[in-house]
Amino acid sequence: MKNLSLYRTAHLVTAAIRVLEFRDGHPPSVAAIGKLLSASEEQVHRLCRKLENQGIVEITSGAYGVRVFIRDHTAIEQLSNDVPKGGMEDELARFKQAQQNRNKTIEDLKNREDARKKELFKQIEEQFKKKHPRPAEE
């Protein structure tokens, strides 16, 4: 399933339940909802559990397997319409920040090493000039 807000996803699930119940004549299973929404059974089951905790759907298990009923579709309006950020986006942002920090550290080390080398060459050149002065030009 696409990364939608819980509000929009709840509407999709309840619509799927209604369509399947109308088409088949009985409450749908989690697998049937997943098939209709092109989502895995695990995703739909997790989502149905969230909606069950909100009082929107009811999940029952019996002789015919796990079935999903709509309990209170008006409770959907109380859900947030904000799209949740995926953990992958956060990880990617942290990785980029770590790479930038690493690159900055490397650049600082290079700059310090260059400054150290220049200072060292300057000292060596001064010592060489002291030991081997240039002959006076006539």
C-alpha positions as a LaTeX table, in Angstrom:
\begin{tabular}{lrrr}
\hline
Residue & $x$ (\AA) & $y$ (\AA) & $z$ (\AA) \\
\hline
Met1 & 0.00 & 0.00 & 0.00 \\
Lys2 & 1.08 & 3.54 & $-0.60$ \\
Asn3 & 2.21 & 5.69 & 2.30 \\
Leu4 & $-1.12$ & 7.36 & 3.16 \\
Ser5 & $-2.42$ & 8.95 & 6.31 \\
Leu6 & $-4.30$ & 6.75 & 8.76 \\
Tyr7 & $-7.44$ & 8.73 & 7.93 \\
Arg8 & $-7.29$ & 7.95 & 4.20 \\
Thr9 & $-6.25$ & 4.35 & 4.79 \\
Ala10 & $-9.15$ & 3.84 & 7.20 \\
His11 & $-11.53$ & 5.09 & 4.52 \\
Leu12 & $-10.01$ & 2.65 & 2.01 \\
Val13 & $-10.33$ & $-0.30$ & 4.39 \\
Thr14 & $-13.94$ & 0.47 & 5.34 \\
Ala15 & $-14.83$ & 0.93 & 1.67 \\
Ala16 & $-13.19$ & $-2.39$ & 0.85 \\
Ile17 & $-15.16$ & $-4.07$ & 3.65 \\
Arg18 & $-18.42$ & $-2.63$ & 2.29 \\
Val19 & $-17.68$ & $-3.63$ & $-1.31$ \\
Leu20 & $-16.64$ & $-7.16$ & $-0.39$ \\
Glu21 & $-19.61$ & $-7.59$ & 1.93 \\
Phe22 & $-21.95$ & $-6.43$ & $-0.85$ \\
Arg23 & $-20.26$ & $-8.57$ & $-3.50$ \\
Asp24 & $-19.83$ & $-11.79$ & $-1.49$ \\
Gly25 & $-22.81$ & $-11.54$ & 0.85 \\
His26 & $-20.75$ & $-12.01$ & 4.03 \\
Pro27 & $-18.15$ & $-10.06$ & 5.99 \\
Pro28 & $-14.74$ & $-10.24$ & 4.32 \\
Ser29 & $-11.60$ & $-11.87$ & 5.59 \\
Val30 & $-8.36$ & $-9.97$ & 6.10 \\
Ala31 & $-6.91$ & $-11.79$ & 3.09 \\
Ala32 & $-9.81$ & $-10.67$ & 0.84 \\
Ile33 & $-9.34$ & $-7.05$ & 1.94 \\
Gly34 & $-5.63$ & $-7.32$ & 1.25 \\
Lys35 & $-6.25$ & $-8.77$ & $-2.19$ \\
Leu36 & $-8.69$ & $-5.99$ & $-3.10$ \\
Leu37 & $-6.33$ & $-3.26$ & $-1.84$ \\
Ser38 & $-3.20$ & $-4.93$ & $-3.31$ \\
Ala39 & $-1.61$ & $-5.14$ & 0.11 \\
Ser40 & $-0.14$ & $-7.98$ & 2.10 \\
Glu41 & $-2.29$ & $-9.81$ & 4.58 \\
Glu42 & 0.07 & $-8.77$ & 7.39 \\
Gln43 & $-0.24$ & $-5.07$ & 6.51 \\
Val44 & $-4.02$ & $-5.27$ & 6.42 \\
His45 & $-4.19$ & $-7.21$ & 9.66 \\
Arg46 & $-1.95$ & $-4.68$ & 11.42 \\
Leu47 & $-4.06$ & $-1.85$ & 10.05 \\
Cys48 & $-7.30$ & $-3.55$ & 11.07 \\
Arg49 & $-5.92$ & $-3.95$ & 14.61 \\
Lys50 & $-5.21$ & $-0.21$ & 14.71 \\
Leu51 & $-8.72$ & 0.52 & 13.49 \\
Glu52 & $-10.15$ & $-1.94$ & 16.00 \\
Asn53 & $-8.39$ & $-0.07$ & 18.82 \\
Gln54 & $-10.02$ & 3.14 & 17.53 \\
Gly55 & $-13.45$ & 1.46 & 17.54 \\
Ile56 & $-13.89$ & 1.66 & 13.77 \\
Val57 & $-13.88$ & $-2.04$ & 12.87 \\
Glu58 & $-14.33$ & $-5.30$ & 14.72 \\
Ile59 & $-12.26$ & $-8.39$ & 14.04 \\
Thr60 & $-13.78$ & $-11.75$ & 14.90 \\
Ser61 & $-12.46$ & $-15.23$ & 14.44 \\
Gly62 & $-14.62$ & $-18.28$ & 14.17 \\
Ala63 & $-15.20$ & $-21.43$ & 12.19 \\
Tyr64 & $-14.99$ & $-19.52$ & 8.91 \\
Gly65 & $-11.73$ & $-17.78$ & 9.75 \\
Val66 & $-11.01$ & $-14.18$ & 10.69 \\
Arg67 & $-13.72$ & $-11.76$ & 9.54 \\
Val68 & $-13.81$ & $-7.97$ & 9.70 \\
Phe69 & $-16.95$ & $-5.93$ & 10.43 \\
Ile70 & $-17.47$ & $-2.17$ & 10.45 \\
Arg71 & $-18.35$ & $-1.06$ & 13.96 \\
Asp72 & $-18.43$ & 2.76 & 13.80 \\
His73 & $-17.37$ & 4.41 & 10.54 \\
Thr74 & $-17.91$ & 7.92 & 11.96 \\
Ala75 & $-14.91$ & 7.42 & 14.27 \\
Ile76 & $-12.69$ & 7.77 & 11.18 \\
Glu77 & $-13.21$ & 11.54 & 11.29 \\
Gln78 & $-11.27$ & 11.68 & 14.56 \\
Leu79 & $-8.13$ & 10.23 & 12.97 \\
Ser80 & $-5.16$ & 12.32 & 11.91 \\
Asn81 & $-4.88$ & 13.20 & 8.23 \\
Asp82 & $-1.09$ & 13.66 & 8.48 \\
Val83 & 1.04 & 11.32 & 6.43 \\
Pro84 & 3.45 & 9.53 & 8.78 \\
Lys85 & 7.12 & 9.70 & 7.94 \\
Gly86 & 8.66 & 6.36 & 7.34 \\
Gly87 & 11.55 & 5.16 & 9.41 \\
Met88 & 13.57 & 4.85 & 6.25 \\
Glu89 & 13.39 & 8.62 & 5.62 \\
Asp90 & 14.63 & 9.34 & 9.13 \\
Glu91 & 17.45 & 6.83 & 8.74 \\
Leu92 & 18.41 & 8.34 & 5.40 \\
Ala93 & 18.47 & 11.86 & 6.89 \\
Arg94 & 20.64 & 10.67 & 9.79 \\
Phe95 & 22.98 & 8.87 & 7.39 \\
Lys96 & 23.36 & 11.99 & 5.23 \\
Gln97 & 24.08 & 14.09 & 8.32 \\
Ala98 & 26.67 & 11.57 & 9.51 \\
Gln99 & 28.32 & 11.60 & 6.08 \\
Gln100 & 28.45 & 15.41 & 6.08 \\
Asn101 & 30.00 & 15.40 & 9.56 \\
Arg102 & 32.53 & 12.78 & 8.46 \\
Asn103 & 33.44 & 14.75 & 5.34 \\
Lys104 & 33.85 & 17.93 & 7.41 \\
Thr105 & 36.12 & 16.11 & 9.86 \\
Ile106 & 38.23 & 14.74 & 7.02 \\
Glu107 & 38.49 & 18.20 & 5.45 \\
Asp108 & 39.55 & 19.70 & 8.79 \\
Leu109 & 42.22 & 17.01 & 9.21 \\
Lys110 & 43.54 & 17.69 & 5.69 \\
Asn111 & 43.70 & 21.42 & 6.36 \\
Arg112 & 45.56 & 20.90 & 9.65 \\
Glu113 & 47.97 & 18.47 & 8.00 \\
Asp114 & 48.64 & 20.94 & 5.17 \\
Ala115 & 49.28 & 23.74 & 7.68 \\
Arg116 & 51.61 & 21.46 & 9.67 \\
Lys117 & 53.55 & 20.54 & 6.51 \\
Lys118 & 53.93 & 24.19 & 5.51 \\
Glu119 & 55.21 & 25.08 & 8.96 \\
Leu120 & 57.64 & 22.14 & 8.90 \\
Phe121 & 59.00 & 23.09 & 5.45 \\
Lys122 & 59.35 & 26.69 & 6.61 \\
Gln123 & 61.41 & 25.56 & 9.64 \\
Ile124 & 63.58 & 23.26 & 7.51 \\
Glu125 & 64.18 & 26.05 & 5.01 \\
Glu126 & 65.20 & 28.47 & 7.81 \\
Gln127 & 67.63 & 25.90 & 9.28 \\
Phe128 & 69.09 & 25.25 & 5.85 \\
Lys129 & 69.57 & 28.99 & 5.25 \\
Lys130 & 71.38 & 29.32 & 8.61 \\
Lys131 & 73.76 & 26.45 & 7.87 \\
His132 & 74.34 & 27.33 & 4.23 \\
Pro133 & 74.17 & 31.07 & 3.74 \\
Arg134 & 74.26 & 32.41 & 0.21 \\
Pro135 & 77.54 & 33.80 & $-0.90$ \\
Ala136 & 77.58 & 37.57 & $-1.21$ \\
Glu137 & 77.19 & 38.83 & $-4.70$ \\
Glu138 & 79.81 & 41.16 & $-6.01$ \\
\hline
\end{tabular}
